[in-house]
Amino acid sequence: MPGLTLINFLFFREEEGHRWRKLIGELEESRVVIIEEAENGGNVGIYEKRLAEVEGEMRLRPGLGSQQAQANAQLPDCPLKWDRGL
C-alpha cells in the first residue's frame, strides 16, 4: 500500500471489518434461505449461486473487495447533451 499511514491503515481495517460483517451476514442468510427453500421444495439454484459468489468474495485479498465496490459504485459515462428538438 503506497503512502500507508496509521490513519489510512485504521480506515482500511475498519472498512475491511464492515466488509467481513456484511459478507458473514449474507452467508448466514443465504444458508438459511437455501434450507427453507429446500424444505418447501423451492428452487435453490439461484441461492446456491449467490452463496458461491459470497464465498468467493470472502476469499479475495483484503482491499480488493473495496476496490471492486468502488469500481461498481461509479456511474457509467453519460453524455450531458440536452436535446430539446430545437
Stockholm file with secondary structure:
# STOCKHOLM 1.0

chainA/1-86         MPGLTLINFLFFREEEGHRWRKLIGELEESRVVIIEEAENGGNVGIYEKRLAEVEGEMRLRPGLGSQQAQANAQLPDCPLKWDRGL
#=GR chainA/1-86 SS CTTCCHHHHHHHHHHHHHHHHHHHHHHHHHHHHHHHHHHTTCCCHHHHHHHHHHHHHHHSCTTHHHHHHHHHHSCCCCCCCCCCCC
#=GC SS_cons        CTTCCHHHHHHHHHHHHHHHHHHHHHHHHHHHHHHHHHHTTCCCHHHHHHHHHHHHHHHSCTTHHHHHHHHHHSCCCCCCCCCCCC
//
